[in-house]
Structure formats: structure tokens, C-alpha cells
């Protein structure tokens, strides 16, 4: 039986070199590190790093840690249809050298693939060893006693661990849309369903429309232009790419409302047209997951007992989570005989963090909801919390000027910025825009669409 293959908290993975506009502004290279820090004389890995050079003659250094797990740093480069534009965090160049790196097993760093996993020490690809790589970068490339650290999504989890493992090496810490434990993974269905409750305050009726839409799909009451047979769980999975951004959540609300009123949706037809190009024949339930993502989530996130003990919810149910999220990782664990699990949880270690800390969360973040940011705020001694309106899981993109201004003010100890005028969304959306936002979300969620069946199938 084919199962949906889904990657969570993933950012777009492309080749690192393709994103570098000109060496006048950038430097790049490789750092050699031991795969296993407990046995430094054994197998080595290459860690790719990249530096966006400061315009200051006496710059500080900041390390940016991208989301994932399992993706490269390219999400921090803003691309356009005509190629590279600039870095999302370029405003920090006035005072900082900005360092990016590809986490072990990703991007231009020494890759980890299914074909070479047998020759690798799978225990050494989690957040703790990524932190050791960062400290090697600090000592051998950056060559500073202290650095500022910014982590986004899974990168925020790494940043939290780095600040607890190496508290004297962090000058300032910024955690952006992240979680202090693996609860974001084990309670995913609850977080998504609760996210609709919060979103209902902004787009009234969206929660009930989503629940009704699921029921209509299961009862065969929804048609589409391609004749695909879709269940309620299929619909919820197609919605995942829309949950990453506030604009996407708005489009999802429009789609659900039209399904309830008409039994069909222009937006659904639009994304199904694009989705057909993503179909592939999967040999295993996890085969379209990058090996490094499957590995990190299996050794740090896959706490099946926590999933089983989590409450049920609607419309994203525990049954949906078990089938679409958990089972492929269980299959991966079994096929590769992975008997090692070290669940990610730094909640009880947050008090070790010495650096002033800025915690940023989108008001409608489904992935790492605001409650997680509140937990970090209460646990980190010298911390402040910024909740970004009209933003979900990516405020530095969705409210770019405002969020970057807040980050810059924090780093430079400037007066806080005024709250922004948040623009309202348009009452309608074109099919072209609906597709574009959905494809952007696919790049982050990494869904495959093997569940889509034509009538002939």
C-alpha cells in the first residue's frame, strides 16, 4: 500500500555555489571536522561555509542556522526568476560578517545518502554534533571568542542546543519560529488543528469550513477538474504547503469556503494541476525523504510513545499523523536497524543560556506555535519575545522589513522599532498566485502526492 511521504520543517535545497552572486561580497570554503568527535582520528567530514562580508572595518560575526532538518542554507538567499537577488539578512552587513554553513550531510557539505549510510556513524548527525561543527567554525574560520547566533525553525533548535553546550561562546542569541523540544513533531496534528482555532479569529469560519470540507471529501461530495479521487486526509495533506505562510493560510481559507459552498474549488483545481508533476513511483514509504532528514527526525524526533499519548484533534487527527508522518519514519528505522534515539528536549537546560536572547514567533505559526515561544521566554533568563502579526512560519520573509529591523535593533542595542502597518490581504486570489504560494510551501514541507489517483487508476 502506498503511503504519503511527507517532510516536515524543510526548506528549499539547492546547490550552494549557485546562490553566490560575486566574490567581492562573499567568501566560501570547507572546514574539515571529525564525523565522530569522540574518535577524532577516524573518518572526516567536510562542512561547507559561506561568508557575506560586512561593510564595516571592525565587524562582529553572526552565524545563521537554517531550518530543516536536512536542507542547505539556501533559504537565506532570496532568489528571483532572474536568479540571485540578495540575502534576506543582508541589512545586518553594516556591522556583522554573516556566516552560513551547510549542516553535516546536507548541501555542499559531505553528503549523506541512502547508498552511503552503511559506511557512516548515524549517531553523529543530530543537533549536538552540528553544534560541535559550529564551534569548530567559530574557532578555525571566524576566529572570535564570541559570536551572535540566529537559528530559524530546526536551526533554532540547533541554536538553543549550541547556547546550552557553549554558553560562553554566544554574544547574542536569536531564535526564530522554533521549538525547545521535539513536541512540534510528536504533537503536530494537535498544533495544526489548534492553529485553525487561532486563525478563526482572523478569518472567521475557517475552522468549521475545514472540518466540513474533510467530511465532504470522505463522502464523495467534492469534485475536481482532473477526476482524482481524494479523501479527507488527502485534502488535509494538500493543505500543508499553505500552512507555512500567512498568505497561504488565507488561500487555504478561501479554498475551504468554496468547497463548502460549491463542492469544488478553483484553488484545488489549480494546485492539483501542479501536483501531478510531483508524482513518482516510491519503492519505500520514506524513499522520497532525503536520507539526512529521515535520519535526524528518526534519531531526535520520533518518540512514538509521545505521539500515542498525545490527544486527538480535528480536522488533523492522530490517525492522519500516524499514517502520513510517523509510519514512514518507523519503516526507515526498521529498514536501517536504527536502535539509537536521543529525543531533542532542552527545556530543562534553558537556564544555562547566558546571552541576551530575542525570541521571534509568527502569530499564526502552525509548525512551532506561539506557546513554544512562551516556554522559551520563561526559561531563558535574559530574553524578550516578539510576536509578529500577519506572519506564520517565516516572519523574516513575510514581514521582512519589520522583523529585520527588530533583529538589527536587538543586535545593536538600538531603540525598538514602531509596530508596522500590516497590510490586509485582498478578497480574492488568482489561480497563478495560489499555485505559486503552494509550490513555495511544497519546497518547505516537501510533500509527495502518491495519494492522487486518476479515475483510470
MILOMAR-978539 format. One record per residue (C-alpha): x, y, z; residue number from 1; residue in one letter. Coordinates in Angstrom, 1 decimal. Layout:
BEGIN
TIZA     xx     yy     zz   n res
TIZA      X      Y      Z NUM   A
...
This chain:
BEGIN
TIZA     xx     yy     zz   n res
TIZA    0.0    0.0    0.0   1   X
TIZA    1.4    3.4   -1.0   2   X
TIZA    1.7    5.9    1.8   3   X
TIZA    2.2    9.7    1.6   4   X
TIZA    5.8   10.7    2.0   5   X
TIZA    6.0   14.0    3.9   6   X
TIZA    9.0   16.0    5.1   7   X
TIZA    8.4   18.5    8.0   8   X
TIZA   10.1   21.8    8.8   9   X
TIZA   12.1   21.6    5.4  10   X
TIZA   13.5   24.4    3.4  11   X
TIZA   14.4   24.5   -0.3  12   X
TIZA   17.5   22.5   -1.1  13   X
TIZA   19.7   23.7   -4.0  14   X
TIZA   23.4   23.8   -4.7  15   X
TIZA   25.2   26.3   -2.5  16   X
TIZA   27.5   27.7   -5.3  17   X
TIZA   24.5   28.6   -7.4  18   X
TIZA   23.5   31.2   -4.9  19   X
TIZA   26.7   33.2   -4.7  20   X
TIZA   26.4   36.4   -6.7  21   X
TIZA   30.0   37.7   -6.6  22   X
TIZA   33.2   37.0   -4.6  23   X
TIZA   33.6   40.7   -4.0  24   X
TIZA   30.9   40.3   -1.3  25   X
TIZA   31.3   36.6   -0.5  26   X
TIZA   33.9   34.2    0.7  27   X
TIZA   33.4   30.4    0.9  28   X
TIZA   35.3   27.3    1.7  29   X
TIZA   35.3   24.0    3.6  30   X
TIZA   36.1   23.1    7.2  31   X
TIZA   37.2   19.5    8.0  32   X
TIZA   35.7   18.0   11.1  33   X
TIZA   35.6   14.5   12.6  34   X
TIZA   32.4   12.6   11.9  35   X
TIZA   32.7   11.3   15.4  36   X
TIZA   34.1   13.8   17.9  37   X
TIZA   34.7   11.0   20.4  38   X
TIZA   37.1    9.4   18.0  39   X
TIZA   38.6   12.5   16.1  40   X
TIZA   41.2   10.4   14.3  41   X
TIZA   38.6    8.4   12.3  42   X
TIZA   36.5    9.4    9.3  43   X
TIZA   36.4   13.1    8.4  44   X
TIZA   33.6   15.3    7.0  45   X
TIZA   33.7   18.5    5.0  46   X
TIZA   31.5   21.3    6.2  47   X
TIZA   30.8   23.9    3.6  48   X
TIZA   30.7   27.5    4.9  49   X
TIZA   29.9   30.8    3.3  50   X
TIZA   30.6   34.4    4.4  51   X
TIZA   28.7   37.5    3.4  52   X
TIZA   31.3   40.1    4.2  53   X
TIZA   30.5   43.1    6.3  54   X
TIZA   30.8   46.7    5.1  55   X
TIZA   32.4   47.6    8.5  56   X
TIZA   36.1   47.7    9.1  57   X
TIZA   35.6   46.2   12.5  58   X
TIZA   32.7   43.7   12.2  59   X
TIZA   31.3   41.3   14.7  60   X
TIZA   30.3   37.9   13.5  61   X
TIZA   26.9   36.2   13.3  62   X
TIZA   26.2   32.6   12.3  63   X
TIZA   22.9   31.8   10.7  64   X
TIZA   21.5   28.3   11.1  65   X
TIZA   18.8   27.3    8.6  66   X
TIZA   15.8   25.2    9.1  67   X
TIZA   15.2   21.6    8.0  68   X
TIZA   16.4   19.3    9.2  69   X
TIZA   18.3   18.0    6.2  70   X
TIZA   18.4   21.1    4.0  71   X
TIZA   21.1   23.5    2.9  72   X
TIZA   21.5   27.2    3.9  73   X
TIZA   19.9   28.4    0.6  74   X
TIZA   16.7   29.5    2.2  75   X
TIZA   18.6   32.6    3.5  76   X
TIZA   19.4   33.6   -0.1  77   X
TIZA   16.5   35.4   -1.8  78   X
TIZA   16.2   34.3   -5.4  79   X
TIZA   14.0   35.7   -8.2  80   X
TIZA   13.0   34.3  -11.6  81   X
TIZA   16.2   36.0  -13.0  82   X
TIZA   18.5   34.4  -10.4  83   X
TIZA   20.1   35.6   -7.2  84   X
TIZA   18.8   38.9   -5.7  85   X
TIZA   20.2   39.3   -2.2  86   X
TIZA   20.3   37.7    1.2  87   X
TIZA   17.3   38.1    3.5  88   X
TIZA   19.6   39.1    6.3  89   X
TIZA   21.8   41.5    4.3  90   X
TIZA   20.8   44.5    6.4  91   X
TIZA   23.0   43.1    9.2  92   X
TIZA   26.1   43.6    7.0  93   X
TIZA   26.5   47.1    8.3  94   X
TIZA   28.0   45.7   11.5  95   X
TIZA   28.3   41.9   11.0  96   X
TIZA   30.1   39.4    8.9  97   X
TIZA   27.3   36.9    8.2  98   X
TIZA   28.3   33.2    8.2  99   X
TIZA   26.2   30.5    6.7 100   X
TIZA   27.0   26.8    6.6 101   X
TIZA   25.5   23.5    5.3 102   X
TIZA   24.8   21.2    8.2 103   X
TIZA   26.6   17.8    8.1 104   X
TIZA   25.1   15.6    5.4 105   X
TIZA   23.4   18.5    3.5 106   X
TIZA   24.1   20.8    0.6 107   X
TIZA   27.8   21.2   -0.3 108   X
TIZA   28.9   19.5    2.9 109   X
TIZA   29.9   15.9    2.8 110   X
TIZA   26.6   14.3    1.7 111   X
TIZA   24.7   11.5    3.4 112   X
TIZA   22.6    9.4    1.1 113   X
TIZA   20.8    6.1    1.3 114   X
TIZA   23.6    4.5   -0.7 115   X
TIZA   26.4    5.5    1.7 116   X
TIZA   24.6    5.3    5.1 117   X
TIZA   26.1    2.0    5.9 118   X
TIZA   29.5    3.5    6.0 119   X
TIZA   28.5    6.3    8.3 120   X
TIZA   28.1    6.7   12.0 121   X
TIZA   24.4    7.5   12.1 122   X
TIZA   24.5    8.6   15.8 123   X
TIZA   26.6   11.7   14.9 124   X
TIZA   24.2   13.6   12.6 125   X
TIZA   21.9   15.1   15.2 126   X
TIZA   21.9   18.6   16.7 127   X
TIZA   24.7   18.0   19.3 128   X
TIZA   27.3   17.2   16.6 129   X
TIZA   26.0   20.1   14.4 130   X
TIZA   26.8   22.3   17.4 131   X
TIZA   30.3   20.9   17.7 132   X
TIZA   30.7   21.8   14.0 133   X
TIZA   29.6   25.3   14.6 134   X
TIZA   32.1   25.7   17.4 135   X
TIZA   34.9   24.4   15.1 136   X
TIZA   33.7   27.0   12.6 137   X
TIZA   33.9   29.7   15.3 138   X
TIZA   37.4   28.7   16.3 139   X
TIZA   39.0   27.9   13.0 140   X
TIZA   37.3   30.1   10.4 141   X
TIZA   35.6   33.0   12.3 142   X
TIZA   38.4   33.1   14.9 143   X
TIZA   36.4   35.0   17.5 144   X
TIZA   35.8   34.3   21.2 145   X
TIZA   32.1   35.1   20.9 146   X
TIZA   29.6   35.1   18.1 147   X
TIZA   26.0   36.0   17.6 148   X
TIZA   23.8   33.1   16.6 149   X
TIZA   20.5   33.1   14.8 150   X
TIZA   18.5   29.9   14.2 151   X
TIZA   15.3   29.5   12.3 152   X
TIZA   12.9   26.6   12.7 153   X
TIZA   15.1   23.4   13.1 154   X
TIZA   18.0   25.8   13.1 155   X
TIZA   16.6   27.4   16.2 156   X
TIZA   16.6   24.1   17.9 157   X
TIZA   20.3   23.7   17.0 158   X
TIZA   20.9   27.3   18.2 159   X
TIZA   19.3   26.6   21.5 160   X
TIZA   21.5   23.5   22.0 161   X
TIZA   24.6   25.4   21.0 162   X
TIZA   23.8   28.1   23.5 163   X
TIZA   23.5   25.5   26.3 164   X
TIZA   26.6   23.5   25.2 165   X
TIZA   28.8   26.5   24.6 166   X
TIZA   27.2   29.3   26.7 167   X
TIZA   30.4   31.4   26.9 168   X
TIZA   30.8   31.4   23.1 169   X
TIZA   27.5   33.2   22.4 170   X
TIZA   27.3   37.0   22.4 171   X
TIZA   23.6   37.3   21.4 172   X
TIZA   21.1   34.7   20.5 173   X
TIZA   18.1   34.9   18.2 174   X
TIZA   15.5   32.1   18.0 175   X
TIZA   13.1   32.4   15.1 176   X
TIZA    9.9   30.3   14.8 177   X
TIZA   11.3   27.3   16.7 178   X
TIZA   10.7   24.8   19.5 179   X
TIZA   12.6   23.8   22.6 180   X
TIZA   11.7   20.1   22.3 181   X
TIZA   10.5   17.5   19.7 182   X
TIZA    6.9   18.2   20.7 183   X
TIZA    6.5   20.1   17.4 184   X
TIZA    6.8   16.7   15.8 185   X
TIZA    5.0   14.4   18.2 186   X
TIZA    2.1   16.8   18.6 187   X
TIZA    2.0   18.0   15.0 188   X
TIZA   -1.7   17.1   14.4 189   X
TIZA   -2.7   18.9   17.6 190   X
TIZA   -0.7   22.0   16.7 191   X
TIZA   -2.2   22.2   13.2 192   X
TIZA   -5.8   21.8   14.5 193   X
TIZA   -5.2   24.3   17.2 194   X
TIZA   -3.7   26.6   14.6 195   X
TIZA   -7.1   26.7   12.9 196   X
TIZA   -8.7   27.9   16.2 197   X
TIZA   -6.4   30.9   16.3 198   X
TIZA   -6.8   31.5   12.6 199   X
TIZA  -10.5   31.6   13.0 200   X
TIZA  -10.1   34.8   14.9 201   X
TIZA   -8.7   36.4   11.8 202   X
TIZA  -10.6   34.5    9.1 203   X
TIZA  -14.0   33.7   10.8 204   X
TIZA  -15.4   30.3    9.8 205   X
TIZA  -12.1   28.7    8.5 206   X
TIZA  -12.0   26.0   11.2 207   X
TIZA  -15.6   24.8   10.6 208   X
TIZA  -15.1   25.0    6.8 209   X
TIZA  -12.0   22.9    7.0 210   X
TIZA  -13.8   20.3    9.2 211   X
TIZA  -16.8   20.3    6.8 212   X
TIZA  -14.5   20.0    3.8 213   X
TIZA  -12.9   16.9    5.2 214   X
TIZA  -16.3   15.3    5.7 215   X
TIZA  -17.4   16.2    2.2 216   X
TIZA  -14.2   14.6    0.7 217   X
TIZA  -14.8   11.4    2.7 218   X
TIZA  -18.4   11.3    1.5 219   X
TIZA  -17.5   11.8   -2.2 220   X
TIZA  -19.2   15.3   -2.3 221   X
TIZA  -16.2   17.2   -3.8 222   X
TIZA  -15.3   17.1   -7.5 223   X
TIZA  -12.2   18.4   -9.3 224   X
TIZA  -11.2   19.1  -12.8 225   X
TIZA   -9.0   16.1  -13.1 226   X
TIZA  -11.3   13.4  -11.8 227   X
TIZA   -8.9   12.5   -9.0 228   X
TIZA  -10.4   10.5   -6.1 229   X
TIZA   -9.4   12.3   -2.8 230   X
TIZA  -10.1   11.5    0.8 231   X
TIZA  -10.3   14.0    3.7 232   X
TIZA   -6.8   13.0    4.7 233   X
TIZA   -5.6   13.7    1.2 234   X
TIZA   -7.1   17.2    1.3 235   X
TIZA   -5.5   17.9    4.7 236   X
TIZA   -2.2   16.9    3.3 237   X
TIZA   -2.6   19.1    0.2 238   X
TIZA   -3.3   21.9    2.6 239   X
TIZA    0.1   21.5    4.4 240   X
TIZA    2.1   23.7    2.0 241   X
TIZA   -0.4   26.5    2.6 242   X
TIZA    0.2   26.4    6.4 243   X
TIZA    3.7   27.8    6.3 244   X
TIZA    2.8   31.3    5.4 245   X
TIZA    0.1   33.7    6.4 246   X
TIZA   -0.8   34.3    2.8 247   X
TIZA   -1.0   30.5    2.3 248   X
TIZA   -3.4   30.2    5.3 249   X
TIZA   -5.6   32.9    3.7 250   X
TIZA   -5.7   31.0    0.4 251   X
TIZA   -6.5   27.8    2.3 252   X
TIZA   -9.4   29.6    4.0 253   X
TIZA  -10.7   30.7    0.6 254   X
TIZA  -10.4   27.1   -0.8 255   X
TIZA  -12.3   25.6    2.1 256   X
TIZA  -15.0   28.2    1.9 257   X
TIZA  -15.6   27.5   -1.8 258   X
TIZA  -15.6   23.7   -1.3 259   X
TIZA  -18.3   24.0    1.4 260   X
TIZA  -20.4   26.3   -0.8 261   X
TIZA  -19.9   24.7   -4.2 262   X
TIZA  -18.5   21.2   -3.7 263   X
TIZA  -15.4   22.2   -5.7 264   X
TIZA  -12.7   24.9   -5.7 265   X
TIZA  -10.7   26.8   -8.4 266   X
TIZA   -7.8   26.7   -6.0 267   X
TIZA   -8.0   23.0   -5.5 268   X
TIZA   -8.0   22.5   -9.3 269   X
TIZA   -5.0   24.8   -9.7 270   X
TIZA   -2.8   23.0   -7.2 271   X
TIZA   -3.9   19.6   -8.4 272   X
TIZA   -2.7   20.6  -11.9 273   X
TIZA    0.7   21.4  -10.4 274   X
TIZA    0.7   18.4   -8.1 275   X
TIZA    0.6   15.9  -11.0 276   X
TIZA    4.2   16.8  -11.8 277   X
TIZA    5.3   15.7   -8.3 278   X
TIZA    4.1   12.1   -8.6 279   X
TIZA    6.7    9.4   -8.6 280   X
TIZA    6.8    5.7   -8.0 281   X
TIZA    8.1    5.2   -4.5 282   X
TIZA    9.9    2.0   -3.6 283   X
TIZA    9.6    2.5    0.1 284   X
TIZA    7.3    4.7    2.3 285   X
TIZA   10.3    7.0    3.0 286   X
TIZA   12.1    6.9   -0.3 287   X
TIZA   11.4   10.5   -1.3 288   X
TIZA   12.6   11.8    2.0 289   X
TIZA   16.3   12.9    1.9 290   X
TIZA   18.3   10.4    3.9 291   X
TIZA   19.6   13.1    6.3 292   X
TIZA   16.1   14.3    7.1 293   X
TIZA   14.8   10.8    7.7 294   X
TIZA   17.8   10.1    9.9 295   X
TIZA   17.7   13.3   12.0 296   X
TIZA   14.0   13.1   12.5 297   X
TIZA   14.2    9.4   13.4 298   X
TIZA   17.0    9.8   16.0 299   X
TIZA   15.8   13.1   17.5 300   X
TIZA   12.1   13.5   16.9 301   X
TIZA   10.4   10.1   16.5 302   X
TIZA    9.1    9.4   20.0 303   X
TIZA    6.2    7.1   19.2 304   X
TIZA    5.1    6.9   22.9 305   X
TIZA    4.6   10.7   22.9 306   X
TIZA    2.6   10.5   19.7 307   X
TIZA    0.4    7.8   21.1 308   X
TIZA   -0.1    9.7   24.3 309   X
TIZA   -1.0   13.0   22.5 310   X
TIZA   -4.7   13.9   22.5 311   X
TIZA   -6.7   13.5   19.3 312   X
TIZA   -7.8   16.6   17.4 313   X
TIZA   -9.7   17.7   14.3 314   X
TIZA   -9.5   18.1   11.5 315   X
TIZA   -5.9   16.9   11.6 316   X
TIZA   -6.3   13.7   13.6 317   X
TIZA   -3.9   11.3   15.3 318   X
TIZA   -4.7    8.7   12.6 319   X
TIZA   -3.7   11.1    9.9 320   X
TIZA   -0.4   11.8   11.7 321   X
TIZA    0.4    8.1   12.2 322   X
TIZA   -0.3    7.3    8.6 323   X
TIZA    1.2   10.3    6.9 324   X
TIZA    4.0   11.3    9.2 325   X
TIZA    5.0    8.7   11.6 326   X
TIZA    4.8    5.4    9.7 327   X
TIZA    7.4    6.3    7.0 328   X
TIZA    9.9    7.1    9.8 329   X
TIZA    9.1    3.9   11.6 330   X
TIZA    9.7    2.0    8.3 331   X
TIZA   13.0    3.8    7.9 332   X
TIZA   14.1    3.0   11.5 333   X
TIZA   13.3   -0.7   10.9 334   X
TIZA   15.0   -1.0    7.5 335   X
TIZA   18.2    0.6    8.7 336   X
TIZA   18.2   -1.1   12.1 337   X
TIZA   18.4    2.3   13.9 338   X
TIZA   18.4    1.4   17.6 339   X
TIZA   19.5    4.8   18.8 340   X
TIZA   17.1    7.5   19.9 341   X
TIZA   18.0   10.7   21.8 342   X
TIZA   14.9   12.8   21.9 343   X
TIZA   15.5   16.5   21.4 344   X
TIZA   14.5   18.5   24.5 345   X
TIZA   16.4   21.4   26.1 346   X
TIZA   13.5   22.8   28.2 347   X
TIZA   15.3   22.0   31.4 348   X
TIZA   18.6   23.4   30.1 349   X
TIZA   17.3   26.8   29.0 350   X
TIZA   18.6   28.4   32.3 351   X
TIZA   22.2   27.7   31.1 352   X
TIZA   21.9   30.3   28.4 353   X
TIZA   23.9   33.4   29.3 354   X
TIZA   23.5   35.5   26.2 355   X
TIZA   20.7   38.1   25.7 356   X
TIZA   18.1   36.4   23.7 357   X
TIZA   15.4   37.5   21.2 358   X
TIZA   12.6   35.0   20.6 359   X
TIZA   10.5   35.6   17.4 360   X
TIZA    7.3   33.8   16.5 361   X
TIZA    4.6   34.3   13.9 362   X
TIZA    1.2   35.0   15.3 363   X
TIZA   -0.3   32.2   13.2 364   X
TIZA    2.6   29.7   13.2 365   X
TIZA    1.1   26.2   12.9 366   X
TIZA    4.5   24.4   12.9 367   X
TIZA    6.0   25.9   16.1 368   X
TIZA    3.1   27.7   17.7 369   X
TIZA    3.4   30.8   20.0 370   X
TIZA    3.1   28.6   23.1 371   X
TIZA    6.5   27.2   22.4 372   X
TIZA    8.0   30.7   22.2 373   X
TIZA    6.4   31.4   25.6 374   X
TIZA    8.1   28.4   27.1 375   X
TIZA   11.4   29.6   25.8 376   X
TIZA   10.8   33.1   27.1 377   X
TIZA   10.0   31.8   30.6 378   X
TIZA   13.1   29.5   30.7 379   X
TIZA   15.8   31.8   29.2 380   X
TIZA   16.9   34.3   31.9 381   X
TIZA   17.7   37.4   29.8 382   X
TIZA   15.2   37.0   26.9 383   X
TIZA   12.5   39.0   25.2 384   X
TIZA    9.6   37.8   23.0 385   X
TIZA    8.5   39.3   19.6 386   X
TIZA    5.2   38.1   18.2 387   X
TIZA    4.8   39.0   14.5 388   X
TIZA    1.4   39.8   13.2 389   X
TIZA    0.3   38.6    9.8 390   X
TIZA    3.2   36.0    9.8 391   X
TIZA    3.2   32.3   10.2 392   X
TIZA    6.4   30.1   10.0 393   X
TIZA    8.8   32.7    8.4 394   X
TIZA    8.4   36.2    9.7 395   X
TIZA   11.8   37.2    8.3 396   X
TIZA   10.3   36.7    4.8 397   X
TIZA    6.6   37.6    5.4 398   X
TIZA    7.2   40.8    7.4 399   X
TIZA   10.8   41.2    6.2 400   X
TIZA   11.5   44.9    6.8 401   X
TIZA    9.9   44.9   10.3 402   X
TIZA   11.5   41.7   11.5 403   X
TIZA   15.0   42.6   10.2 404   X
TIZA   14.6   46.0   11.8 405   X
TIZA   13.8   44.3   15.2 406   X
TIZA   16.7   41.9   14.8 407   X
TIZA   19.1   44.7   13.9 408   X
TIZA   17.9   46.8   16.9 409   X
TIZA   18.4   43.9   19.2 410   X
TIZA   21.9   43.2   17.9 411   X
TIZA   23.0   46.8   18.0 412   X
TIZA   21.2   47.8   21.3 413   X
TIZA   19.1   50.4   19.5 414   X
TIZA   15.6   51.7   20.5 415   X
TIZA   12.8   49.3   19.4 416   X
TIZA   11.0   50.0   16.1 417   X
TIZA    7.4   51.1   15.8 418   X
TIZA    4.9   48.4   15.1 419   X
TIZA    4.3   48.1   11.3 420   X
TIZA    1.2   48.9    9.4 421   X
TIZA    0.2   45.4    8.4 422   X
TIZA   -1.5   45.3    5.0 423   X
TIZA   -4.7   43.5    4.6 424   X
TIZA   -5.0   40.6    2.2 425   X
TIZA   -7.0   41.0   -1.0 426   X
TIZA  -10.5   39.5   -1.0 427   X
TIZA   -9.6   37.2   -3.9 428   X
TIZA   -6.6   35.4   -5.2 429   X
TIZA   -5.6   34.4   -8.8 430   X
TIZA   -5.0   30.7   -9.6 431   X
TIZA   -1.5   31.6  -10.6 432   X
TIZA   -0.8   33.1   -7.2 433   X
TIZA   -2.4   30.2   -5.5 434   X
TIZA   -0.1   27.8   -7.4 435   X
TIZA    3.0   29.9   -6.6 436   X
TIZA    2.3   30.0   -2.9 437   X
TIZA    1.5   26.3   -2.8 438   X
TIZA    4.8   25.4   -4.7 439   X
TIZA    6.7   27.6   -2.2 440   X
TIZA    5.1   25.7    0.6 441   X
TIZA    5.9   22.3   -1.1 442   X
TIZA    9.6   23.3   -1.1 443   X
TIZA    9.4   23.7    2.7 444   X
TIZA    7.0   20.8    3.5 445   X
TIZA    8.4   18.5    0.8 446   X
TIZA    5.2   16.6    0.3 447   X
TIZA    4.8   13.9   -2.4 448   X
TIZA    1.4   13.2   -3.8 449   X
TIZA    1.3    9.4   -4.4 450   X
TIZA   -2.2    9.5   -2.9 451   X
TIZA   -3.6   11.3   -6.0 452   X
TIZA   -5.4    8.7   -8.1 453   X
TIZA   -6.9    9.2  -11.6 454   X
TIZA  -10.2    7.5  -12.3 455   X
TIZA   -8.3    5.0  -14.5 456   X
TIZA   -6.2    4.0  -11.6 457   X
